[in-house]
């Protein structure tokens, strides 16, 4: 768990479509956020021959790459498992195969490390992301256009 009592460090996992991603973010006691790492692996080349995302190929690529992406995010952030306060993953909407890979991996880590699992709504994540790097107060207006939603 985080050393500073009011800081919260979270591993976030994203597998809702055709990018495998993991990030480490620390929410500081003053309310600001520190994006400590953000590792993204694109599957663009895997899907290019088909003219679009193939859900089964996407899910298999997530399964093949997620462990390595998480390891790279942890290393880049210079954190170990004991420093994480929670594990989060995109739980939907998205391609079901990819979502299953990400959420089951996150749930397994959370269970093994005795940390809470946080299910993240993909669209809410997009809408709230600007608050990670800017002091935006509620209420605020956003235009969200994402994939096939």
Steps between C-alpha positions, in 0.01 A plus 500: 500500500610859450737640760336843526169446678286712267663402170331226298691306233302299245590263217257561214446248219332576165402226253164615365592497130826472307759653731646327804589755766605528862569810705604585853335810643542651845231728638683736736365627830450849351258354241741517207598193298837371390500276191807297587491277192279435199594208276293435186542224242311556177354211302468706182724268298312191619168631369618689188455206258132476599407866460385533861520352846438125522377432856654152531841622381478793742418276798782258420749787464394639840548156652846467345622848594330618818746351749793666322319834474421494874861412580625789283258745666611391848867530405455842336314627809760348733236339716464150639186304577502600866476868403169457317180590684256371238474336158263645239393381156260605229183294549298630206380599257734334254579172327403224742807280441743781572299618799508148645878479462553835672247463781593141583870591511427800721270300728761225536771751592266677743405171665860375521623832642196554724423832339167639383396455138343805335286446188525802269234604250682570174293806411515650850876452485519704180281772651703524822851470354549878459481533879822297533709783359282811541322655796151471351216550747160334482274552326670516161389427147671251274439363151576131484533317169656157534515197273170337416304620802 
